[in-house]
């Protein structure tokens, strides 16, 4: 595969966490996602799905849920499946961004 092509699944030893699904062609392009090495997750947490939910919440600024595209995870302690695609869905269905302007004046 050359660098301009996108894979339709994660490589072996990885999972994808889709944060923002593709609007134009969800069946061909995953949208905005994290490609996470599966062997690093146990070093970071003992609750893999809760960790994915945490990542989605911190990055998008909203609480949400994790679902799988092939099989539904049932709890925070479920194991992650090699080459699986997980989707973070916010409770409000959208992304939140809050920017506050910085003051450039000296006080």
C-alpha positions in Angstrom: 0.0 0.0 0.0 1.5 3.4 -0.9 1.4 6.4 1.4 -1.7 8.0 -0.2 -3.9 4.9 0.3 -5.8 4.4 3.5 -6.3 1.0 5.1 -9.9 0.0 5.8 -8.8 -1.8 9.0 -6.0 -1.5 11.6 -2.8 -3.4 11.0 -2.1 -6.5 13.1 -1.2 -5.5 16.6 -3.3 -2.3 16.6 -6.8 -1.1 17.1 -8.5 2.1 15.9 -10.5 4.4 18.1 -12.7 6.5 15.8 -13.4 9.9 17.4 -15.1 11.6 14.5 -16.7 9.4 11.9 -16.3 10.2 8.2 -19.3 12.1 6.9 -18.6 11.7 3.2 -18.1 7.9 3.0 -18.1 6.1 6.4 -17.9 2.7 4.8 -14.5 3.5 3.1 -12.8 6.1 5.4 -12.9 6.0 9.2 -12.7 9.8 9.7 -10.6 11.0 12.6 -9.2 8.2 14.6 -6.3 7.1 16.8 -4.2 4.1 15.8 -3.2 2.5 19.1 -0.7 -0.3 19.5 -2.4 -3.1 21.3 0.7 -4.2 23.3 1.0 -0.7 24.9 -2.5 -0.7 26.5 -1.9 -3.2 29.3 1.1 -1.1 30.4 -1.2 2.0 30.7 -4.4 0.5 32.2 -6.1 -2.6 33.6 -9.5 -1.3 32.2 -9.0 -1.1 28.4 -12.5 0.1 27.4 -12.6 2.6 30.2 -9.2 3.9 28.9 -10.6 4.3 25.4 -13.6 6.2 26.8 -11.2 8.4 28.8 -9.2 9.2 25.6 -12.3 10.2 23.7 -13.6 12.3 26.6 -10.3 14.2 27.0 -9.7 14.8 23.3 -13.3 15.8 22.3 -14.2 17.5 25.6 -17.5 15.5 26.1 -18.4 12.3 27.8 -19.4 9.4 25.6 -19.6 5.7 25.1 -17.5 3.1 23.3 -19.0 0.7 20.8 -17.4 -1.8 18.5 -18.0 -2.0 14.8 -18.0 -5.9 14.8 -19.1 -6.9 18.3 -20.3 -4.8 21.2 -18.1 -4.6 24.3 -19.9 -5.3 27.5 -17.8 -3.7 30.2 -14.9 -1.6 31.1 -12.7 -4.6 31.7 -13.3 -6.4 28.4 -10.2 -7.2 26.4 -9.4 -5.3 23.2 -9.5 -7.4 20.1 -6.6 -7.2 17.6 -7.4 -5.2 14.5 -10.8 -4.1 16.0 -12.4 -0.8 15.3 -13.9 1.0 18.3 -16.1 4.1 18.0 -16.4 6.9 20.6 -19.8 8.4 20.5 -20.6 11.6 22.5 -23.9 11.8 24.3 -24.8 15.0 22.5 -23.7 13.6 19.1 -21.1 16.3 18.4 -17.7 17.7 19.2 -17.2 20.4 21.8 -14.4 22.9 21.7 -13.9 25.7 24.1 -11.2 28.3 23.5 -10.6 31.2 25.8 -8.7 34.2 24.5 -5.4 35.1 26.3 -4.7 38.5 27.4 -1.5 40.0 25.9 -1.3 42.9 28.2 1.0 43.0 31.2 -0.6 43.7 34.5 
